[in-house]
Amino acid sequence: MNTQTKIAAALVGLIVGATGGVMAQERHAGGNHTEACGEHEVAVGALGIKGLACGPCTQTRRDGRWIWRFDAEPEVLEIQEGGPAAGKLEAGDEIVSVNGLLITSAEGGDRWSNVEPGETVTLVVRREGRERTVGIQAGSRCQKRAFSVPHDVDVAIQMIEHGEHRAITLIKILPEGWFGFSFSCNCMAHVGEEETTWEFEDAPKIIAVAENSPAERAGLETGDIIVAADGHPVTDNEGARRLTTVRPGETVQLTIERNGREITVEITAADRPIGD
Protein backbone atom coordinates (compact mmCIF):
# COMPACT_ATOMS: atom_id res chain seq x y z
CA MET A 1 0.00 0.00 0.00
CA ASN A 2 1.31 3.46 -0.85
CA THR A 3 2.48 5.54 2.07
CA GLN A 4 0.44 8.40 0.62
CA THR A 5 -2.85 6.48 0.78
CA LYS A 6 -5.34 8.64 2.64
CA ILE A 7 -8.45 7.43 4.42
CA ALA A 8 -10.68 10.05 5.91
CA ALA A 9 -11.96 9.64 9.41
CA ALA A 10 -15.32 8.75 7.98
CA LEU A 11 -14.06 5.30 7.22
CA VAL A 12 -13.92 4.52 10.92
CA GLY A 13 -17.69 4.16 10.68
CA LEU A 14 -17.61 1.83 7.68
CA ILE A 15 -18.18 -1.91 7.64
CA VAL A 16 -17.19 -4.64 5.24
CA GLY A 17 -20.16 -6.23 3.52
CA ALA A 18 -20.59 -9.80 2.48
CA THR A 19 -19.42 -8.94 -1.02
CA GLY A 20 -16.12 -7.70 0.33
CA GLY A 21 -16.80 -4.07 -0.52
CA VAL A 22 -16.85 -1.04 1.70
CA MET A 23 -20.31 0.05 2.78
CA ALA A 24 -21.36 3.02 4.90
CA GLN A 25 -23.52 2.34 7.92
CA GLU A 26 -26.73 4.26 7.49
CA ARG A 27 -30.43 4.20 8.32
CA HIS A 28 -32.78 4.82 5.41
CA ALA A 29 -35.63 7.23 5.98
CA GLY A 30 -37.56 5.85 3.03
CA GLY A 31 -38.15 7.04 -0.51
CA ASN A 32 -41.23 9.05 0.45
CA HIS A 33 -39.20 11.07 3.00
CA THR A 34 -41.94 10.76 5.64
CA GLU A 35 -39.89 9.13 8.40
CA ALA A 36 -38.12 11.72 10.52
CA CYS A 37 -34.47 11.33 11.37
CA GLY A 38 -33.26 11.29 14.97
CA GLU A 39 -32.23 14.31 17.02
CA HIS A 40 -28.55 13.96 16.09
CA GLU A 41 -29.17 12.97 12.46
CA VAL A 42 -29.83 14.79 9.20
CA ALA A 43 -31.58 13.55 6.05
CA VAL A 44 -29.33 13.38 2.99
CA GLY A 45 -29.87 12.07 -0.53
CA ALA A 46 -29.42 8.34 -1.17
CA LEU A 47 -29.21 6.64 -4.56
CA GLY A 48 -29.58 3.12 -3.18
CA ILE A 49 -25.98 2.08 -3.83
CA LYS A 50 -25.00 -0.09 -0.87
CA GLY A 51 -21.32 -0.47 -1.62
CA LEU A 52 -18.54 1.02 -3.74
CA ALA A 53 -15.09 -0.36 -4.45
CA CYS A 54 -12.62 2.42 -5.08
CA GLY A 55 -8.89 2.62 -5.15
CA PRO A 56 -7.74 4.83 -3.85
CA CYS A 57 -10.49 7.12 -2.63
CA THR A 58 -10.81 9.59 0.23
CA GLN A 59 -13.71 10.76 2.39
CA THR A 60 -13.45 13.99 4.37
CA ARG A 61 -15.82 15.55 6.89
CA ARG A 62 -16.84 19.08 5.83
CA ASP A 63 -19.74 21.19 7.14
CA GLY A 64 -21.58 18.15 8.45
CA ARG A 65 -21.20 16.06 5.28
CA TRP A 66 -18.80 13.43 4.03
CA ILE A 67 -17.03 14.62 0.87
CA TRP A 68 -15.67 12.01 -1.55
CA ARG A 69 -12.57 12.21 -3.74
CA PHE A 70 -11.98 9.44 -6.28
CA ASP A 71 -8.59 8.87 -7.91
CA ALA A 72 -10.17 6.23 -10.17
CA GLU A 73 -13.71 5.47 -11.29
CA PRO A 74 -15.49 3.60 -8.47
CA GLU A 75 -17.23 0.30 -9.07
CA VAL A 76 -20.72 -0.47 -7.77
CA LEU A 77 -20.63 -3.50 -5.48
CA GLU A 78 -24.27 -3.87 -4.47
CA ILE A 79 -27.63 -2.22 -5.13
CA GLN A 80 -30.29 -1.74 -2.46
CA GLU A 81 -33.25 -3.96 -3.27
CA GLY A 82 -36.21 -1.76 -4.17
CA GLY A 83 -34.06 1.37 -3.85
CA PRO A 84 -33.77 4.27 -6.30
CA ALA A 85 -31.01 2.59 -8.36
CA ALA A 86 -32.72 -0.80 -8.57
CA GLY A 87 -33.22 -1.80 -12.20
CA LYS A 88 -31.00 1.06 -13.37
CA LEU A 89 -27.57 0.17 -12.01
CA GLU A 90 -25.94 -3.20 -11.54
CA ALA A 91 -23.06 -4.57 -9.51
CA GLY A 92 -19.93 -4.11 -11.58
CA ASP A 93 -20.99 -0.80 -13.14
CA GLU A 94 -18.20 1.78 -13.13
CA ILE A 95 -19.36 5.34 -12.40
CA VAL A 96 -17.87 7.75 -14.94
CA SER A 97 -19.64 11.04 -14.25
CA VAL A 98 -22.39 12.66 -12.20
CA ASN A 99 -24.51 15.44 -13.70
CA GLY A 100 -21.94 15.93 -16.44
CA LEU A 101 -18.95 16.14 -14.07
CA LEU A 102 -16.24 13.47 -14.12
CA ILE A 103 -16.42 11.51 -10.88
CA THR A 104 -12.62 11.72 -10.60
CA SER A 105 -12.68 15.53 -10.55
CA ALA A 106 -13.06 17.57 -7.36
CA GLU A 107 -16.31 19.02 -8.75
CA GLY A 108 -17.63 15.54 -9.50
CA GLY A 109 -16.71 14.34 -6.01
CA ASP A 110 -18.51 17.32 -4.50
CA ARG A 111 -21.57 16.67 -6.65
CA TRP A 112 -21.64 12.99 -5.67
CA SER A 113 -21.36 13.95 -2.00
CA ASN A 114 -24.17 16.53 -1.99
CA VAL A 115 -27.16 14.75 -3.49
CA GLU A 116 -30.40 15.99 -1.94
CA PRO A 117 -33.48 13.84 -1.18
CA GLY A 118 -35.87 13.88 -4.14
CA GLU A 119 -33.27 15.24 -6.57
CA THR A 120 -32.84 13.56 -9.96
CA VAL A 121 -29.19 12.71 -10.63
CA THR A 122 -27.82 11.84 -14.06
CA LEU A 123 -25.03 9.27 -14.04
CA VAL A 124 -22.87 7.99 -16.85
CA VAL A 125 -21.77 4.42 -16.08
CA ARG A 126 -19.56 1.97 -17.93
CA ARG A 127 -20.87 -1.57 -18.24
CA GLU A 128 -18.99 -4.24 -20.19
CA GLY A 129 -16.92 -1.55 -21.86
CA ARG A 130 -19.88 0.55 -23.04
CA GLU A 131 -21.10 3.79 -21.50
CA ARG A 132 -24.74 4.48 -20.77
CA THR A 133 -26.64 7.33 -19.14
CA VAL A 134 -29.18 6.76 -16.36
CA GLY A 135 -31.32 9.15 -14.35
CA ILE A 136 -32.03 8.29 -10.70
CA GLN A 137 -34.34 10.12 -8.32
CA ALA A 138 -32.66 10.11 -4.92
CA GLY A 139 -34.36 8.76 -1.85
CA SER A 140 -33.18 9.76 1.60
CA ARG A 141 -31.16 8.33 4.45
CA CYS A 142 -30.38 9.48 7.97
CA GLN A 143 -26.78 10.43 8.66
CA LYS A 144 -25.22 11.34 11.98
CA ARG A 145 -24.37 15.03 12.28
CA ALA A 146 -20.99 14.37 13.88
CA PHE A 147 -18.38 11.67 13.36
CA SER A 148 -17.28 9.81 16.45
CA VAL A 149 -14.03 7.93 17.02
CA PRO A 150 -14.47 4.96 19.37
CA HIS A 151 -11.81 3.57 21.68
CA ASP A 152 -10.41 1.17 19.09
CA VAL A 153 -11.08 0.86 15.38
CA ASP A 154 -10.08 -1.30 12.46
CA VAL A 155 -10.60 0.22 9.02
CA ALA A 156 -11.26 -2.05 6.05
CA ILE A 157 -10.45 -0.78 2.58
CA GLN A 158 -10.46 -2.41 -0.82
CA MET A 159 -8.40 -1.39 -3.82
CA ILE A 160 -9.13 -2.20 -7.47
CA GLU A 161 -6.26 -3.43 -9.59
CA HIS A 162 -6.61 -4.43 -13.25
CA GLY A 163 -10.36 -4.84 -12.85
CA GLU A 164 -10.07 -7.37 -10.04
CA HIS A 165 -10.48 -6.90 -6.31
CA ARG A 166 -7.39 -7.21 -4.19
CA ALA A 167 -7.54 -8.66 -0.71
CA ILE A 168 -9.07 -6.45 1.97
CA THR A 169 -6.46 -4.78 4.15
CA LEU A 170 -7.15 -4.05 7.80
CA ILE A 171 -5.49 -0.93 9.18
CA LYS A 172 -5.46 0.32 12.74
CA ILE A 173 -5.87 4.08 12.73
CA LEU A 174 -5.67 4.75 16.47
CA PRO A 175 -2.45 4.71 18.54
CA GLU A 176 -1.12 1.85 20.64
CA GLY A 177 -1.73 3.87 23.77
CA TRP A 178 -5.26 4.02 25.18
CA PHE A 179 -6.79 7.03 26.93
CA GLY A 180 -10.28 5.59 27.22
CA PHE A 181 -12.36 8.36 25.66
CA SER A 182 -14.26 8.72 22.40
CA PHE A 183 -14.51 11.99 20.52
CA SER A 184 -16.41 13.54 17.62
CA CYS A 185 -14.51 15.63 15.11
CA ASN A 186 -14.19 17.21 11.70
CA CYS A 187 -10.98 15.39 10.91
CA MET A 188 -9.00 13.18 8.56
CA ALA A 189 -6.64 10.25 9.11
CA HIS A 190 -3.73 9.82 6.69
CA VAL A 191 -2.88 6.13 6.69
CA GLY A 192 0.68 5.15 5.72
CA GLU A 193 2.78 2.01 5.90
CA GLU A 194 4.71 3.29 8.92
CA GLU A 195 2.17 5.40 10.83
CA THR A 196 -1.18 7.13 10.73
CA THR A 197 -1.30 10.90 11.11
CA TRP A 198 -4.39 13.01 11.82
CA GLU A 199 -5.64 16.44 10.83
CA PHE A 200 -8.31 18.24 12.87
CA GLU A 201 -10.30 21.07 11.29
CA ASP A 202 -11.49 22.07 14.75
CA ALA A 203 -10.97 20.89 18.32
CA PRO A 204 -12.52 17.43 18.94
CA LYS A 205 -15.23 17.00 21.56
CA ILE A 206 -15.25 14.12 24.04
CA ILE A 207 -18.52 12.20 23.76
CA ALA A 208 -17.82 9.23 26.07
CA VAL A 209 -15.39 8.28 28.85
CA ALA A 210 -14.78 4.62 29.69
CA GLU A 211 -15.01 3.46 33.29
CA ASN A 212 -11.71 2.85 35.10
CA SER A 213 -9.81 4.38 32.18
CA PRO A 214 -6.90 6.84 32.22
CA ALA A 215 -9.35 9.49 31.02
CA GLU A 216 -11.69 8.92 33.95
CA ARG A 217 -8.80 8.96 36.44
CA ALA A 218 -7.55 12.22 34.91
CA GLY A 219 -10.97 13.79 35.47
CA LEU A 220 -12.03 14.12 31.83
CA GLU A 221 -15.76 14.41 31.23
CA THR A 222 -18.22 14.05 28.37
CA GLY A 223 -18.54 17.42 26.65
CA ASP A 224 -14.92 18.44 27.23
CA ILE A 225 -13.28 19.97 24.15
CA ILE A 226 -9.64 19.01 23.56
CA VAL A 227 -7.90 22.28 22.70
CA ALA A 228 -4.21 21.36 22.90
CA ALA A 229 -1.78 18.53 23.59
CA ASP A 230 1.50 19.32 25.36
CA GLY A 231 0.85 23.00 24.69
CA HIS A 232 0.35 22.58 20.94
CA PRO A 233 -3.11 23.25 19.43
CA VAL A 234 -4.58 19.99 18.18
CA THR A 235 -5.51 21.76 14.94
CA ASP A 236 -1.75 22.02 14.26
CA ASN A 237 0.31 19.07 13.05
CA GLU A 238 2.35 18.78 16.24
CA GLY A 239 -0.65 18.92 18.55
CA ALA A 240 -2.52 16.32 16.48
CA ARG A 241 0.57 14.08 16.49
CA ARG A 242 0.95 14.24 20.28
CA LEU A 243 -2.73 13.40 20.77
CA THR A 244 -2.95 10.51 18.29
CA THR A 245 0.43 8.74 18.33
CA VAL A 246 0.76 8.11 22.06
CA ARG A 247 2.21 4.81 23.29
CA PRO A 248 1.40 2.95 26.52
CA GLY A 249 3.12 4.58 29.49
CA GLU A 250 3.52 7.97 27.83
CA THR A 251 2.04 11.01 29.56
CA VAL A 252 0.38 13.81 27.61
CA GLN A 253 -0.72 17.17 28.99
CA LEU A 254 -4.14 18.04 27.57
CA THR A 255 -5.69 21.50 27.58
CA ILE A 256 -9.45 21.13 27.92
CA GLU A 257 -12.22 23.66 27.44
CA ARG A 258 -15.07 23.02 29.87
CA ASN A 259 -18.02 25.36 30.45
CA GLY A 260 -16.21 28.25 28.82
CA ARG A 261 -12.94 27.95 30.76
CA GLU A 262 -9.71 26.10 30.03
CA ILE A 263 -8.13 23.57 32.36
CA THR A 264 -5.03 21.41 32.00
CA VAL A 265 -4.83 17.73 32.92
CA GLU A 266 -2.11 15.11 32.65
CA ILE A 267 -3.12 11.72 31.30
CA THR A 268 -0.96 8.61 30.97
CA ALA A 269 -1.86 6.19 28.22
CA ALA A 270 -2.44 2.54 29.07
CA ASP A 271 -2.31 -0.59 26.93
CA ARG A 272 -5.33 -0.78 24.66
CA PRO A 273 -7.80 -3.37 26.04
CA ILE A 274 -8.24 -6.39 23.82
CA GLY A 275 -11.52 -6.18 21.94
CA ASP A 276 -12.19 -2.58 23.01
C-alpha positions in Angstrom: 0.0 0.0 0.0 1.3 3.5 -0.9 2.5 5.5 2.1 0.4 8.4 0.6 -2.8 6.5 0.8 -5.3 8.6 2.6 -8.5 7.4 4.4 -10.7 10.0 5.9 -12.0 9.6 9.4 -15.3 8.7 8.0 -14.1 5.3 7.2 -13.9 4.5 10.9 -17.7 4.2 10.7 -17.6 1.8 7.7 -18.2 -1.9 7.6 -17.2 -4.6 5.2 -20.2 -6.2 3.5 -20.6 -9.8 2.5 -19.4 -8.9 -1.0 -16.1 -7.7 0.3 -16.8 -4.1 -0.5 -16.9 -1.0 1.7 -20.3 0.1 2.8 -21.4 3.0 4.9 -23.5 2.3 7.9 -26.7 4.3 7.5 -30.4 4.2 8.3 -32.8 4.8 5.4 -35.6 7.2 6.0 -37.6 5.8 3.0 -38.1 7.0 -0.5 -41.2 9.1 0.5 -39.2 11.1 3.0 -41.9 10.8 5.6 -39.9 9.1 8.4 -38.1 11.7 10.5 -34.5 11.3 11.4 -33.3 11.3 15.0 -32.2 14.3 17.0 -28.6 14.0 16.1 -29.2 13.0 12.5 -29.8 14.8 9.2 -31.6 13.6 6.0 -29.3 13.4 3.0 -29.9 12.1 -0.5 -29.4 8.3 -1.2 -29.2 6.6 -4.6 -29.6 3.1 -3.2 -26.0 2.1 -3.8 -25.0 -0.1 -0.9 -21.3 -0.5 -1.6 -18.5 1.0 -3.7 -15.1 -0.4 -4.4 -12.6 2.4 -5.1 -8.9 2.6 -5.2 -7.7 4.8 -3.9 -10.5 7.1 -2.6 -10.8 9.6 0.2 -13.7 10.8 2.4 -13.5 14.0 4.4 -15.8 15.6 6.9 -16.8 19.1 5.8 -19.7 21.2 7.1 -21.6 18.1 8.5 -21.2 16.1 5.3 -18.8 13.4 4.0 -17.0 14.6 0.9 -15.7 12.0 -1.6 -12.6 12.2 -3.7 -12.0 9.4 -6.3 -8.6 8.9 -7.9 -10.2 6.2 -10.2 -13.7 5.5 -11.3 -15.5 3.6 -8.5 -17.2 0.3 -9.1 -20.7 -0.5 -7.8 -20.6 -3.5 -5.5 -24.3 -3.9 -4.5 -27.6 -2.2 -5.1 -30.3 -1.7 -2.5 -33.2 -4.0 -3.3 -36.2 -1.8 -4.2 -34.1 1.4 -3.9 -33.8 4.3 -6.3 -31.0 2.6 -8.4 -32.7 -0.8 -8.6 -33.2 -1.8 -12.2 -31.0 1.1 -13.4 -27.6 0.2 -12.0 -25.9 -3.2 -11.5 -23.1 -4.6 -9.5 -19.9 -4.1 -11.6 -21.0 -0.8 -13.1 -18.2 1.8 -13.1 -19.4 5.3 -12.4 -17.9 7.8 -14.9 -19.6 11.0 -14.3 -22.4 12.7 -12.2 -24.5 15.4 -13.7 -21.9 15.9 -16.4 -18.9 16.1 -14.1 -16.2 13.5 -14.1 -16.4 11.5 -10.9 -12.6 11.7 -10.6 -12.7 15.5 -10.6 -13.1 17.6 -7.4 -16.3 19.0 -8.8 -17.6 15.5 -9.5 -16.7 14.3 -6.0 -18.5 17.3 -4.5 -21.6 16.7 -6.6 -21.6 13.0 -5.7 -21.4 14.0 -2.0 -24.2 16.5 -2.0 -27.2 14.7 -3.5 -30.4 16.0 -1.9 -33.5 13.8 -1.2 -35.9 13.9 -4.1 -33.3 15.2 -6.6 -32.8 13.6 -10.0 -29.2 12.7 -10.6 -27.8 11.8 -14.1 -25.0 9.3 -14.0 -22.9 8.0 -16.8 -21.8 4.4 -16.1 -19.6 2.0 -17.9 -20.9 -1.6 -18.2 -19.0 -4.2 -20.2 -16.9 -1.5 -21.9 -19.9 0.5 -23.0 -21.1 3.8 -21.5 -24.7 4.5 -20.8 -26.6 7.3 -19.1 -29.2 6.8 -16.4 -31.3 9.2 -14.4 -32.0 8.3 -10.7 -34.3 10.1 -8.3 -32.7 10.1 -4.9 -34.4 8.8 -1.9 -33.2 9.8 1.6 -31.2 8.3 4.5 -30.4 9.5 8.0 -26.8 10.4 8.7 -25.2 11.3 12.0 -24.4 15.0 12.3 -21.0 14.4 13.9 -18.4 11.7 13.4 -17.3 9.8 16.5 -14.0 7.9 17.0 -14.5 5.0 19.4 -11.8 3.6 21.7 -10.4 1.2 19.1 -11.1 0.9 15.4 -10.1 -1.3 12.5 -10.6 0.2 9.0 -11.3 -2.0 6.1 -10.4 -0.8 2.6 -10.5 -2.4 -0.8 -8.4 -1.4 -3.8 -9.1 -2.2 -7.5 -6.3 -3.4 -9.6 -6.6 -4.4 -13.3 -10.4 -4.8 -12.9 -10.1 -7.4 -10.0 -10.5 -6.9 -6.3 -7.4 -7.2 -4.2 -7.5 -8.7 -0.7 -9.1 -6.5 2.0 -6.5 -4.8 4.1 -7.1 -4.0 7.8 -5.5 -0.9 9.2 -5.5 0.3 12.7 -5.9 4.1 12.7 -5.7 4.7 16.5 -2.4 4.7 18.5 -1.1 1.8 20.6 -1.7 3.9 23.8 -5.3 4.0 25.2 -6.8 7.0 26.9 -10.3 5.6 27.2 -12.4 8.4 25.7 -14.3 8.7 22.4 -14.5 12.0 20.5 -16.4 13.5 17.6 -14.5 15.6 15.1 -14.2 17.2 11.7 -11.0 15.4 10.9 -9.0 13.2 8.6 -6.6 10.2 9.1 -3.7 9.8 6.7 -2.9 6.1 6.7 0.7 5.2 5.7 2.8 2.0 5.9 4.7 3.3 8.9 2.2 5.4 10.8 -1.2 7.1 10.7 -1.3 10.9 11.1 -4.4 13.0 11.8 -5.6 16.4 10.8 -8.3 18.2 12.9 -10.3 21.1 11.3 -11.5 22.1 14.8 -11.0 20.9 18.3 -12.5 17.4 18.9 -15.2 17.0 21.6 -15.2 14.1 24.0 -18.5 12.2 23.8 -17.8 9.2 26.1 -15.4 8.3 28.9 -14.8 4.6 29.7 -15.0 3.5 33.3 -11.7 2.8 35.1 -9.8 4.4 32.2 -6.9 6.8 32.2 -9.4 9.5 31.0 -11.7 8.9 34.0 -8.8 9.0 36.4 -7.6 12.2 34.9 -11.0 13.8 35.5 -12.0 14.1 31.8 -15.8 14.4 31.2 -18.2 14.0 28.4 -18.5 17.4 26.7 -14.9 18.4 27.2 -13.3 20.0 24.2 -9.6 19.0 23.6 -7.9 22.3 22.7 -4.2 21.4 22.9 -1.8 18.5 23.6 1.5 19.3 25.4 0.8 23.0 24.7 0.3 22.6 20.9 -3.1 23.3 19.4 -4.6 20.0 18.2 -5.5 21.8 14.9 -1.8 22.0 14.3 0.3 19.1 13.1 2.4 18.8 16.2 -0.7 18.9 18.5 -2.5 16.3 16.5 0.6 14.1 16.5 1.0 14.2 20.3 -2.7 13.4 20.8 -3.0 10.5 18.3 0.4 8.7 18.3 0.8 8.1 22.1 2.2 4.8 23.3 1.4 3.0 26.5 3.1 4.6 29.5 3.5 8.0 27.8 2.0 11.0 29.6 0.4 13.8 27.6 -0.7 17.2 29.0 -4.1 18.0 27.6 -5.7 21.5 27.6 -9.5 21.1 27.9 -12.2 23.7 27.4 -15.1 23.0 29.9 -18.0 25.4 30.4 -16.2 28.3 28.8 -12.9 27.9 30.8 -9.7 26.1 30.0 -8.1 23.6 32.4 -5.0 21.4 32.0 -4.8 17.7 32.9 -2.1 15.1 32.6 -3.1 11.7 31.3 -1.0 8.6 31.0 -1.9 6.2 28.2 -2.4 2.5 29.1 -2.3 -0.6 26.9 -5.3 -0.8 24.7 -7.8 -3.4 26.0 -8.2 -6.4 23.8 -11.5 -6.2 21.9 -12.2 -2.6 23.0 
